[in-house]
Amino acid sequence: MGFISKDALKQVLFQHVVEIKFLRKHPNKTSSYRRMFCVGAFPNFQNNAFLLAEDTMARFNFTLPKGSSPYPPVPYFNPDHKNLVITWDIFMQNYRCINVRNCNLVSSFRVESKEDIANFWKYFDDKITGMGGMGTQDIMDFHRK
């Protein structure tokens, strides 16, 4: 799909599970880039119906940030000033800061309606769940060609 701005990524993350590719802060021996499936964006985690669904919380081990009721906790830095988006990393099952200076939107899956969510779970179960640890590691250690 191409490069995506910080504001556009935050908007897409509100109603989609997205696959992104971005430049790592600390490149490893395998790759300078990382691919990630993610959903939700700070500060709107508690407004994301898909993330708060019982099935999603159980399968992705999602928990709201500590102190998020009724308002989300504020990080000790302003993510916008550092060109970062804070999102939920589905594979690592934790929050991640993504620098969108060099971020590509690879694909997105709308998760607004029950039909959208059912389609996403079918894709996830058919294509992702069966990969196991090494398969998801291969996705995360994306090699730029």
FIVEX-839176 format. One record per residue: residue number from 1; residue in three letters; x, y, z of N, C-alpha, C, O in turn. Coordinates in steps of 0.2 Angstrom, whole numbers, plus 5000, padded with zeros to 4 digits. Atoms other than C-alpha are relative to their C-alpha. Layout:
REM FIVEX-839176
+-----+------+------+------+------+------+------+------+------+------+------+------+------+------+
:  nr : rest :  npx :  npy :  npz : capx : capy : capz :  cpx :  cpy :  cpz :  opx :  opy :  opz :
+-----+------+------+------+------+------+------+------+------+------+------+------+------+------+
: NUM :  ALA :    X :    Y :    Z :    X :    Y :    Z :    X :    Y :    Z :    X :    Y :    Z :
...
+-----+------+------+------+------+------+------+------+------+------+------+------+------+------+
***
This chain:
REM FIVEX-839176
+-----+------+------+------+------+------+------+------+------+------+------+------+------+------+
:  nr : rest :  npx :  npy :  npz : capx : capy : capz :  cpx :  cpy :  cpz :  opx :  opy :  opz :
+-----+------+------+------+------+------+------+------+------+------+------+------+------+------+
:   1 :  MET : 5004 : 4994 : 5000 : 5000 : 5000 : 5000 : 5004 : 5006 : 5000 : 5003 : 5011 : 4997 :
:   2 :  GLY : 4996 : 4994 : 5000 : 5014 : 5012 : 5004 : 5001 : 5003 : 5006 : 4998 : 5001 : 5011 :
:   3 :  PHE : 4998 : 4997 : 4993 : 5021 : 5024 : 5017 : 4993 : 5003 : 5002 : 4989 : 5005 : 4999 :
:   4 :  ILE : 5006 : 4997 : 4997 : 5008 : 5031 : 5029 : 5002 : 5005 : 5006 : 5008 : 5004 : 5009 :
:   5 :  SER : 4999 : 4995 : 4995 : 5008 : 5046 : 5040 : 4998 : 4998 : 5007 : 4994 : 4993 : 5008 :
:   6 :  LYS : 5002 : 5001 : 4993 : 5007 : 5046 : 5059 : 4992 : 5001 : 5001 : 4989 : 4996 : 5004 :
:   7 :  ASP : 5007 : 4999 : 4999 : 4989 : 5053 : 5059 : 4996 : 4995 : 4996 : 4991 : 4993 : 4999 :
:   8 :  ALA : 5004 : 5005 : 5004 : 4983 : 5041 : 5045 : 5001 : 4994 : 5004 : 4996 : 4990 : 5004 :
:   9 :  LEU : 5000 : 5007 : 4997 : 4990 : 5026 : 5054 : 4996 : 5000 : 5007 : 4993 : 4995 : 5008 :
:  10 :  LYS : 5004 : 5000 : 4994 : 4982 : 5031 : 5071 : 4993 : 4999 : 4998 : 4989 : 4996 : 5002 :
:  11 :  GLN : 5007 : 5001 : 5002 : 4965 : 5033 : 5062 : 4999 : 4993 : 4997 : 4994 : 4990 : 4999 :
:  12 :  VAL : 5001 : 5007 : 5002 : 4967 : 5016 : 5053 : 5000 : 4995 : 5005 : 4996 : 4991 : 5005 :
:  13 :  LEU : 5000 : 5005 : 4994 : 4972 : 5007 : 5069 : 4994 : 5000 : 5004 : 4993 : 4995 : 5008 :
:  14 :  PHE : 5006 : 4999 : 4996 : 4956 : 5013 : 5077 : 4995 : 4995 : 4998 : 4991 : 4992 : 5002 :
:  15 :  GLN : 5005 : 5004 : 5002 : 4945 : 5002 : 5066 : 5003 : 4994 : 4996 : 4999 : 4990 : 4992 :
:  16 :  HIS : 4997 : 5005 : 5004 : 4957 : 4990 : 5058 : 5006 : 4996 : 5004 : 5009 : 4999 : 5008 :
:  17 :  VAL : 4994 : 5004 : 4998 : 4970 : 4976 : 5062 : 5005 : 5002 : 4994 : 5003 : 5000 : 4988 :
:  18 :  VAL : 4996 : 4998 : 5006 : 4985 : 4982 : 5051 : 5007 : 4996 : 5001 : 5009 : 4994 : 5006 :
:  19 :  GLU : 4993 : 5003 : 5001 : 5001 : 4974 : 5045 : 5004 : 5006 : 4998 : 5003 : 5009 : 4992 :
:  20 :  ILE : 4995 : 4994 : 5002 : 5015 : 4987 : 5044 : 5007 : 4997 : 5000 : 5009 : 4992 : 5003 :
:  21 :  LYS : 4993 : 5001 : 5000 : 5033 : 4987 : 5040 : 5004 : 5006 : 5002 : 5002 : 5012 : 4999 :
:  22 :  PHE : 4997 : 4994 : 4998 : 5045 : 4999 : 5048 : 5007 : 4999 : 5001 : 5009 : 4993 : 5003 :
:  23 :  LEU : 4993 : 5000 : 4998 : 5063 : 5003 : 5051 : 5001 : 4999 : 5007 : 4999 : 5003 : 5011 :
:  24 :  ARG : 4998 : 5001 : 4993 : 5070 : 4996 : 5067 : 5004 : 5005 : 5003 : 5008 : 5008 : 5000 :
:  25 :  LYS : 4996 : 4995 : 4996 : 5077 : 5008 : 5080 : 5007 : 4997 : 5001 : 5012 : 5000 : 5000 :
:  26 :  HIS : 4993 : 5003 : 4999 : 5091 : 4995 : 5083 : 5000 : 4994 : 4995 : 4997 : 4988 : 4997 :
:  27 :  PRO : 5000 : 5005 : 5005 : 5093 : 4984 : 5067 : 5004 : 4994 : 5003 : 5009 : 4994 : 5007 :
:  28 :  ASN : 4996 : 5006 : 4998 : 5098 : 4966 : 5071 : 5003 : 4997 : 4994 : 5003 : 4999 : 4988 :
:  29 :  LYS : 4996 : 5003 : 5005 : 5109 : 4954 : 5061 : 4995 : 4998 : 4994 : 4998 : 4997 : 4988 :
:  30 :  THR : 5004 : 5003 : 5005 : 5094 : 4947 : 5051 : 4997 : 5006 : 4996 : 4996 : 5005 : 4990 :
:  31 :  SER : 5004 : 4995 : 5004 : 5085 : 4963 : 5046 : 5000 : 5007 : 5003 : 5000 : 5008 : 5009 :
:  32 :  SER : 5001 : 4993 : 4998 : 5084 : 4982 : 5047 : 4993 : 5002 : 5001 : 4991 : 5007 : 5004 :
:  33 :  TYR : 5007 : 4999 : 5000 : 5066 : 4981 : 5045 : 4996 : 4995 : 5005 : 4998 : 4989 : 5006 :
:  34 :  ARG : 5004 : 5004 : 4996 : 5052 : 4974 : 5056 : 4993 : 5000 : 4997 : 4990 : 5006 : 4996 :
:  35 :  ARG : 5008 : 5000 : 5001 : 5034 : 4968 : 5051 : 4997 : 4999 : 5006 : 4999 : 4995 : 5010 :
:  36 :  MET : 5004 : 5000 : 4994 : 5021 : 4969 : 5064 : 4992 : 5000 : 4998 : 4990 : 5004 : 4994 :
:  37 :  PHE : 5007 : 4999 : 5000 : 5002 : 4965 : 5065 : 4998 : 5004 : 5007 : 5000 : 5002 : 5012 :
:  38 :  CYS : 5001 : 4996 : 4994 : 4995 : 4978 : 5077 : 4993 : 5002 : 4999 : 4990 : 5002 : 4994 :
:  39 :  VAL : 5007 : 4998 : 5000 : 4978 : 4985 : 5082 : 5000 : 5005 : 5006 : 5003 : 5005 : 5011 :
:  40 :  GLY : 5001 : 4994 : 4995 : 4973 : 5001 : 5092 : 5006 : 5004 : 5001 : 5011 : 5003 : 4999 :
:  41 :  ALA : 4995 : 4995 : 5000 : 4982 : 5017 : 5095 : 4999 : 5004 : 5007 : 4993 : 5006 : 5008 :
:  42 :  PHE : 5000 : 4996 : 4994 : 4986 : 5027 : 5111 : 4997 : 5007 : 4998 : 4999 : 5009 : 4992 :
:  43 :  PRO : 5003 : 5002 : 4993 : 4976 : 5035 : 5119 : 4993 : 4997 : 4999 : 4990 : 4997 : 5005 :
:  44 :  ASN : 5007 : 5002 : 5001 : 4960 : 5027 : 5112 : 5000 : 4992 : 5001 : 4995 : 4989 : 4998 :
:  45 :  PHE : 5001 : 5007 : 4999 : 4963 : 5009 : 5118 : 4993 : 4998 : 5003 : 4990 : 4993 : 5001 :
:  46 :  GLN : 5006 : 5002 : 4997 : 4948 : 5009 : 5129 : 4994 : 5002 : 4996 : 4988 : 5000 : 4998 :
:  47 :  ASN : 5005 : 4999 : 5004 : 4937 : 5015 : 5115 : 5000 : 4995 : 4994 : 4995 : 4996 : 4989 :
:  48 :  ASN : 5000 : 5004 : 5006 : 4941 : 5001 : 5103 : 4997 : 4993 : 5002 : 4999 : 4989 : 5005 :
:  49 :  ALA : 5005 : 5006 : 4998 : 4927 : 4988 : 5103 : 5003 : 4993 : 4998 : 5002 : 4988 : 5002 :
:  50 :  PHE : 4997 : 5007 : 5002 : 4937 : 4974 : 5094 : 5005 : 4998 : 5005 : 5005 : 4993 : 5008 :
:  51 :  LEU : 4995 : 5002 : 4995 : 4952 : 4975 : 5107 : 4996 : 4998 : 5006 : 4999 : 4994 : 5010 :
:  52 :  LEU : 5004 : 5001 : 4994 : 4939 : 4975 : 5121 : 4996 : 4994 : 5000 : 4993 : 4992 : 5005 :
:  53 :  ALA : 5004 : 5006 : 5000 : 4930 : 4960 : 5115 : 5003 : 4994 : 5004 : 5009 : 4994 : 5004 :
:  54 :  GLU : 4997 : 5005 : 4996 : 4932 : 4945 : 5126 : 5005 : 4995 : 4997 : 5010 : 4993 : 4999 :
:  55 :  ASP : 4996 : 5004 : 5004 : 4939 : 4934 : 5112 : 5006 : 5003 : 4999 : 5012 : 5000 : 4999 :
:  56 :  THR : 4993 : 4996 : 5002 : 4952 : 4947 : 5107 : 5004 : 5000 : 5006 : 5010 : 4999 : 5006 :
:  57 :  MET : 4995 : 4999 : 4994 : 4958 : 4950 : 5125 : 5003 : 4994 : 5002 : 5009 : 4993 : 5004 :
:  58 :  ALA : 4997 : 5006 : 4998 : 4960 : 4932 : 5128 : 5005 : 4997 : 4995 : 5010 : 4995 : 4997 :
:  59 :  ARG : 4996 : 5003 : 5005 : 4968 : 4927 : 5111 : 5007 : 5004 : 4999 : 5012 : 5002 : 4998 :
:  60 :  PHE : 4994 : 4996 : 5000 : 4980 : 4942 : 5111 : 5003 : 5002 : 5006 : 5008 : 5006 : 5006 :
:  61 :  ASN : 4997 : 4999 : 4994 : 4983 : 4943 : 5129 : 4999 : 5008 : 5002 : 5004 : 5011 : 5005 :
:  62 :  PHE : 5000 : 4993 : 5000 : 4977 : 4961 : 5128 : 4997 : 5003 : 5007 : 4993 : 5000 : 5010 :
:  63 :  THR : 5003 : 4997 : 4994 : 4975 : 4972 : 5144 : 5001 : 5007 : 4999 : 5006 : 5010 : 4996 :
:  64 :  LEU : 4999 : 4993 : 5000 : 4972 : 4990 : 5146 : 5006 : 5002 : 5003 : 5008 : 4999 : 5008 :
:  65 :  PRO : 4995 : 4997 : 4997 : 4986 : 5001 : 5151 : 4998 : 5001 : 5008 : 4992 : 5003 : 5009 :
:  66 :  LYS : 5002 : 4999 : 4993 : 4987 : 5002 : 5170 : 4998 : 5007 : 5001 : 5001 : 5012 : 4999 :
:  67 :  GLY : 5002 : 4993 : 4998 : 4978 : 5017 : 5177 : 4995 : 5003 : 4994 : 4995 : 5009 : 4993 :
:  68 :  SER : 5003 : 4997 : 5006 : 4967 : 5018 : 5161 : 4992 : 5001 : 5001 : 4989 : 5002 : 4997 :
:  69 :  SER : 5007 : 4999 : 4999 : 4950 : 5020 : 5170 : 5000 : 5007 : 5004 : 5003 : 5007 : 5009 :
:  70 :  PRO : 5004 : 5000 : 5006 : 4942 : 5032 : 5166 : 5004 : 5003 : 4994 : 5002 : 5003 : 4989 :
:  71 :  TYR : 4995 : 4997 : 5006 : 4957 : 5040 : 5156 : 5006 : 4996 : 5000 : 5008 : 4993 : 5005 :
:  72 :  PRO : 4994 : 5004 : 5001 : 4972 : 5032 : 5149 : 5006 : 5003 : 5004 : 5006 : 5010 : 5004 :
:  73 :  PRO : 4994 : 4997 : 4997 : 4989 : 5035 : 5158 : 5004 : 5004 : 4995 : 5003 : 5002 : 4989 :
:  74 :  VAL : 4996 : 4995 : 5005 : 5000 : 5048 : 5150 : 5007 : 4997 : 5001 : 5010 : 4997 : 5006 :
:  75 :  PRO : 4993 : 5002 : 5000 : 5017 : 5042 : 5145 : 5005 : 5006 : 5003 : 5002 : 5011 : 5003 :
:  76 :  TYR : 4996 : 4995 : 4998 : 5032 : 5051 : 5152 : 5003 : 5005 : 4995 : 5007 : 5010 : 4996 :
:  77 :  PHE : 4998 : 4996 : 5005 : 5035 : 5058 : 5135 : 4994 : 5001 : 4995 : 4989 : 4997 : 4996 :
:  78 :  ASN : 5005 : 4999 : 5005 : 5024 : 5065 : 5121 : 5001 : 4996 : 4994 : 5006 : 4998 : 4990 :
:  79 :  PRO : 4999 : 5004 : 5006 : 5023 : 5052 : 5107 : 5000 : 5004 : 4994 : 5004 : 5003 : 4989 :
:  80 :  ASP : 5000 : 4996 : 5006 : 5018 : 5065 : 5094 : 5006 : 5004 : 4999 : 5008 : 5005 : 4993 :
:  81 :  HIS : 4993 : 4996 : 5001 : 5034 : 5075 : 5097 : 5005 : 4996 : 4998 : 5010 : 4998 : 4995 :
:  82 :  LYS : 4995 : 5004 : 5002 : 5044 : 5060 : 5094 : 4998 : 4996 : 4993 : 5002 : 4991 : 4991 :
:  83 :  ASN : 5003 : 5003 : 5006 : 5034 : 5055 : 5078 : 4999 : 4992 : 5001 : 5000 : 4988 : 4997 :
:  84 :  LEU : 5001 : 5007 : 4998 : 5029 : 5039 : 5087 : 4992 : 4998 : 5001 : 4988 : 5003 : 5002 :
:  85 :  VAL : 5007 : 5002 : 4999 : 5012 : 5029 : 5087 : 5001 : 4994 : 5005 : 5005 : 4989 : 5004 :
:  86 :  ILE : 5000 : 5006 : 4995 : 5009 : 5017 : 5103 : 4994 : 4996 : 4998 : 4989 : 4998 : 4997 :
:  87 :  THR : 5005 : 5005 : 5003 : 5000 : 5002 : 5097 : 5001 : 4993 : 5004 : 5006 : 4992 : 5007 :
:  88 :  TRP : 5000 : 5006 : 4997 : 4996 : 4984 : 5103 : 5003 : 4995 : 4995 : 5000 : 4994 : 4989 :
:  89 :  ASP : 4997 : 5005 : 5004 : 5008 : 4971 : 5095 : 4997 : 4993 : 5001 : 4998 : 4991 : 5006 :
:  90 :  ILE : 5004 : 5007 : 5000 : 4998 : 4955 : 5091 : 5005 : 4995 : 5001 : 5004 : 4990 : 5006 :
:  91 :  PHE : 4996 : 5005 : 4999 : 5013 : 4944 : 5090 : 5004 : 5000 : 5006 : 5004 : 4995 : 5010 :
:  92 :  MET : 4997 : 4999 : 4993 : 5023 : 4950 : 5105 : 4996 : 5001 : 5006 : 4998 : 5000 : 5011 :
:  93 :  GLN : 5005 : 4999 : 4995 : 5007 : 4953 : 5114 : 5002 : 5005 : 5006 : 5002 : 5004 : 5012 :
:  94 :  ASN : 4998 : 4994 : 4995 : 5013 : 4970 : 5122 : 4999 : 5006 : 4996 : 4999 : 5006 : 4990 :
:  95 :  TYR : 5000 : 4994 : 5003 : 5013 : 4988 : 5118 : 5006 : 5002 : 4997 : 5012 : 5000 : 4999 :
:  96 :  ARG : 4994 : 4998 : 5004 : 5025 : 4995 : 5105 : 5000 : 5007 : 4998 : 4994 : 5010 : 4996 :
:  97 :  CYS : 4999 : 4993 : 5003 : 5031 : 5012 : 5100 : 5003 : 4999 : 4993 : 5008 : 4996 : 4992 :
:  98 :  ILE : 4998 : 5001 : 5007 : 5032 : 5013 : 5081 : 5002 : 5007 : 4998 : 4998 : 5012 : 4998 :
:  99 :  ASN : 4998 : 4994 : 5003 : 5042 : 5027 : 5073 : 4998 : 5000 : 4993 : 4999 : 4996 : 4989 :
: 100 :  VAL : 5003 : 5000 : 5006 : 5032 : 5032 : 5058 : 5004 : 5004 : 4994 : 5001 : 5005 : 4989 :
: 101 :  ARG : 4996 : 4997 : 5005 : 5046 : 5041 : 5049 : 5001 : 4996 : 4994 : 5001 : 4998 : 4988 :
: 102 :  ASN : 4999 : 5004 : 5006 : 5049 : 5026 : 5038 : 4995 : 4994 : 5002 : 4997 : 4988 : 5003 :
: 103 :  CYS : 5005 : 5006 : 4999 : 5033 : 5015 : 5040 : 4995 : 4999 : 4994 : 4993 : 5004 : 4991 :
: 104 :  ASN : 5004 : 5002 : 5005 : 5024 : 5006 : 5027 : 4994 : 4996 : 5002 : 4994 : 4992 : 5006 :
: 105 :  LEU : 5006 : 5004 : 4998 : 5006 : 5000 : 5028 : 5000 : 4994 : 4994 : 4999 : 4996 : 4988 :
: 106 :  VAL : 5000 : 5006 : 5005 : 5006 : 4982 : 5020 : 4993 : 4998 : 4999 : 4991 : 4997 : 4993 :
: 107 :  SER : 5007 : 5002 : 5001 : 4988 : 4977 : 5023 : 4996 : 5002 : 5006 : 4999 : 5004 : 5011 :
: 108 :  SER : 5005 : 4998 : 4994 : 4973 : 4981 : 5034 : 4994 : 4996 : 5000 : 4992 : 4994 : 4994 :
: 109 :  PHE : 5006 : 5004 : 4999 : 4958 : 4971 : 5040 : 4995 : 5004 : 5004 : 4996 : 5005 : 5010 :
: 110 :  ARG : 5005 : 4996 : 4996 : 4943 : 4981 : 5045 : 4997 : 4995 : 5005 : 4995 : 4989 : 5004 :
: 111 :  VAL : 5003 : 5004 : 4994 : 4936 : 4975 : 5062 : 4994 : 5004 : 5003 : 4994 : 5005 : 5009 :
: 112 :  GLU : 5006 : 4996 : 4997 : 4920 : 4986 : 5064 : 4994 : 4996 : 5001 : 4991 : 4996 : 5007 :
: 113 :  SER : 5006 : 5004 : 4999 : 4906 : 4974 : 5061 : 5001 : 4993 : 5002 : 5007 : 4991 : 5002 :
: 114 :  LYS : 4999 : 5007 : 4998 : 4903 : 4956 : 5067 : 5003 : 4996 : 4994 : 5007 : 4992 : 4995 :
: 115 :  GLU : 4997 : 5004 : 5006 : 4906 : 4950 : 5049 : 5007 : 5002 : 4999 : 5011 : 4997 : 4997 :
: 116 :  ASP : 4993 : 4998 : 5000 : 4922 : 4960 : 5048 : 5005 : 4996 : 5005 : 5010 : 4993 : 5003 :
: 117 :  ILE : 4996 : 5004 : 4995 : 4928 : 4952 : 5064 : 5000 : 4993 : 4998 : 5006 : 4990 : 4999 :
: 118 :  ALA : 5000 : 5007 : 5002 : 4923 : 4935 : 5058 : 5005 : 4999 : 4995 : 5008 : 4993 : 4994 :
: 119 :  ASN : 4995 : 5001 : 5006 : 4933 : 4937 : 5042 : 5007 : 5001 : 5002 : 5011 : 4997 : 5000 :
: 120 :  PHE : 4993 : 5000 : 4997 : 4948 : 4943 : 5052 : 5002 : 4994 : 5003 : 5008 : 4991 : 5002 :
: 121 :  TRP : 4998 : 5006 : 4997 : 4948 : 4928 : 5063 : 5001 : 4994 : 4996 : 5005 : 4990 : 4997 :
: 122 :  LYS : 4999 : 5006 : 5005 : 4946 : 4916 : 5048 : 5007 : 5001 : 4997 : 5011 : 4996 : 4997 :
: 123 :  TYR : 4994 : 4999 : 5003 : 4961 : 4924 : 5040 : 5006 : 4999 : 5005 : 5010 : 4995 : 5004 :
: 124 :  PHE : 4995 : 5001 : 4995 : 4971 : 4924 : 5057 : 5001 : 4993 : 5001 : 5006 : 4990 : 5002 :
: 125 :  ASP : 4999 : 5007 : 4999 : 4967 : 4906 : 5060 : 5003 : 4996 : 4995 : 5007 : 4991 : 4996 :
: 126 :  ASP : 4998 : 5004 : 5005 : 4970 : 4900 : 5043 : 5007 : 5002 : 4998 : 5011 : 4997 : 4996 :
: 127 :  LYS : 4993 : 4998 : 5002 : 4986 : 4910 : 5039 : 5005 : 5001 : 5005 : 5011 : 5000 : 5004 :
: 128 :  ILE : 4995 : 4998 : 4995 : 4994 : 4915 : 5055 : 5001 : 4995 : 5006 : 5006 : 4993 : 5008 :
: 129 :  THR : 4999 : 5004 : 4994 : 4990 : 4904 : 5070 : 5004 : 4993 : 4999 : 5007 : 4991 : 5003 :
: 130 :  GLY : 4997 : 5006 : 5002 : 4996 : 4888 : 5061 : 5008 : 5001 : 4999 : 5011 : 4996 : 4999 :
: 131 :  MET : 4993 : 4999 : 5002 : 5013 : 4896 : 5058 : 5005 : 4998 : 5006 : 5011 : 4995 : 5005 :
: 132 :  GLY : 4996 : 5002 : 4994 : 5020 : 4893 : 5076 : 5005 : 5006 : 5001 : 5005 : 5011 : 4997 :
: 133 :  GLY : 4996 : 4995 : 4999 : 5034 : 4903 : 5083 : 5005 : 5002 : 4995 : 5007 : 5008 : 4994 :
: 134 :  MET : 4995 : 4998 : 5005 : 5047 : 4902 : 5069 : 4996 : 5003 : 4994 : 5000 : 5008 : 4991 :
: 135 :  GLY : 5003 : 4997 : 5006 : 5034 : 4907 : 5056 : 4998 : 5007 : 5002 : 5000 : 5012 : 4997 :
: 136 :  THR : 5001 : 4993 : 4999 : 5029 : 4923 : 5065 : 5007 : 5003 : 5001 : 5007 : 5009 : 5000 :
: 137 :  GLN : 4993 : 4997 : 5000 : 5048 : 4926 : 5068 : 5002 : 5002 : 4993 : 5005 : 5007 : 4992 :
: 138 :  ASP : 4998 : 4999 : 5006 : 5050 : 4925 : 5050 : 4996 : 5007 : 4997 : 4999 : 5011 : 4994 :
: 139 :  ILE : 5004 : 4994 : 5002 : 5036 : 4938 : 5047 : 5003 : 5006 : 5003 : 5004 : 5011 : 5000 :
: 140 :  MET : 4997 : 4994 : 4997 : 5044 : 4950 : 5060 : 5006 : 5002 : 4998 : 5008 : 5008 : 4997 :
: 141 :  ASP : 4994 : 4998 : 5003 : 5061 : 4949 : 5053 : 5000 : 5000 : 4993 : 5003 : 4997 : 4989 :
: 142 :  PHE : 5001 : 4999 : 5007 : 5056 : 4955 : 5036 : 5007 : 5003 : 4997 : 5010 : 5007 : 5000 :
: 143 :  HIS : 4994 : 4998 : 5003 : 5070 : 4957 : 5024 : 4998 : 5004 : 4994 : 4994 : 5003 : 4990 :
: 144 :  ARG : 5001 : 4995 : 5006 : 5070 : 4972 : 5012 : 5003 : 4998 : 4994 : 5009 : 4996 : 4994 :
: 145 :  LYS : 4997 : 5002 : 5007 : 5072 : 4967 : 4994 : 5001 : 5005 : 4996 : 5003 : 5004 : 4990 :
+-----+------+------+------+------+------+------+------+------+------+------+------+------+------+
***
